[in-house]
Amino acid sequence: MLELFLIGIGTGNPDHITREAEKAIRQADLILLPHKEDNKAELAQVRMTLLQHLCMDSSRIAHFDMPVRRQQGDDYDQQVNEWHDAIAERWRACLSTHLPAGHGHESGHERGRVALLVWGDPALYDSTLRIASRLGLAKSQVKVVPGITSMQVLCSAHGIALNDIGAPFLVTTGRQLREAAWPAGVDTLVVMLDGQCSYEQVAEPDVDIFWGAYLGMPQQILMQGRLVQVKADISARRQQARQQHGWIMDIYLLRRRS
Ligand SMILES: C[S@@+](CC[C@H](N)C(=O)[O-])C[C@H]1O[C@@H](n2cnc3c(N)ncnc32)[C@H](O)[C@@H]1O
């Protein structure tokens, strides 16, 4: 039987890998490792270093090129669907190339434990579960191993609590922050997937920002302060770091002052 393990690996610090994740990685017959056609080679290297740290034998690693998402047109959902179909196809190709087949050696009936390493936690702003659902596996064949999210590492790095006492918080994206107003009934927002410094557009005067980039990695950067006072500095630092490394991953928490 084929078993697919979607393993949360945290934000890039090998010390953030849970014992459960480590065990699932060590027991995998095959690890699928994506490579992107952008300048995120440093990021791919973080995963490789992690596997080396766990003494993974390279013969158990199948590298595949990530398809590129079509970006023309305003049919965003359709673009994402096509892209996920294409990724699932690459996974299928890796499985049939690298795993033994059962059921009279038919393709589509491979056997073994396959692992995918997911940044942070697979449940938080990640599509790996949605892509896995395209493989037609039974629910019992797909196992999720939780990981430490970038949101948790942001809070621990700044030494702050995620929520005020008894209060809710909202996790959202840069696009949502730009396109929708600050939602009613919530004073704390955690913003992910923001390539456009959307915090710059928040007009409220009494908001604090806690910002972090490359969390859990040696190049980690933290900045915080009153949004109106620090936003320009954060954007400048962000741009400089992006140029220096060729890529950036950042996340921030915005909180209304009480
Ligand atoms: C596709 S989402 C994946 C989130 C991930 N599943 C998690 O649990 O953190 C990618 C976004 O997560 C955030 N992120 C992930 N890793 C990060 C890191 N090491 N430092 C800062 N932000 C990170 C960024 O906002 C990035 O745009």
The ligand as a MOL file (V3000), in Angstrom:
LIG
                    3D

  0  0  0     0  0            999 V3000
M  V30 BEGIN CTAB
M  V30 COUNTS 27 29 0 0 0
M  V30 BEGIN ATOM
M  V30 1 C 2.7090 29.2110 1.8020 0
M  V30 2 S 2.7470 29.9810 3.3780 0 CHG=1
M  V30 3 C 3.2620 28.6380 4.3520 0
M  V30 4 C 2.9820 28.8030 5.8150 0
M  V30 5 C 3.4290 27.6040 6.6280 0
M  V30 6 N 2.6200 26.4360 6.3390 0
M  V30 7 C 3.4200 27.8490 8.1290 0
M  V30 8 O 2.8400 27.0530 8.8680 0
M  V30 9 O 4.0600 28.8130 8.5770 0 CHG=-1
M  V30 10 C 4.1950 30.9400 3.2130 0
M  V30 11 C 4.1480 32.1610 4.1130 0
M  V30 12 O 4.4440 31.7610 5.4440 0
M  V30 13 C 5.2420 32.7280 6.0800 0
M  V30 14 N 6.5250 32.0780 6.4190 0
M  V30 15 C 6.8110 30.7830 6.2820 0
M  V30 16 N 8.0460 30.5210 6.7340 0
M  V30 17 C 8.5490 31.6900 7.1730 0
M  V30 18 C 9.8000 32.0740 7.7610 0
M  V30 19 N 10.7640 31.1870 7.9720 0
M  V30 20 N 9.9630 33.3720 8.1030 0
M  V30 21 C 8.9830 34.2750 7.8940 0
M  V30 22 N 7.8090 33.9700 7.3370 0
M  V30 23 C 7.5780 32.6930 6.9780 0
M  V30 24 C 5.3910 33.8870 5.1070 0
M  V30 25 O 4.3580 34.8170 5.3510 0
M  V30 26 C 5.2020 33.2010 3.7760 0
M  V30 27 O 4.7390 34.1150 2.7960 0
M  V30 END ATOM
M  V30 BEGIN BOND
M  V30 1 1 1 2
M  V30 2 1 2 3
M  V30 3 1 2 10
M  V30 4 1 3 4
M  V30 5 1 4 5
M  V30 6 1 5 6
M  V30 7 1 5 7
M  V30 8 2 7 8
M  V30 9 1 7 9
M  V30 10 1 10 11
M  V30 11 1 11 12
M  V30 12 1 11 26
M  V30 13 1 12 13
M  V30 14 1 13 14
M  V30 15 1 13 24
M  V30 16 1 14 15
M  V30 17 1 14 23
M  V30 18 2 15 16
M  V30 19 1 16 17
M  V30 20 1 17 18
M  V30 21 2 17 23
M  V30 22 1 18 19
M  V30 23 2 18 20
M  V30 24 1 20 21
M  V30 25 2 21 22
M  V30 26 1 22 23
M  V30 27 1 24 25
M  V30 28 1 24 26
M  V30 29 1 26 27
M  V30 END BOND
M  V30 END CTAB
M  END
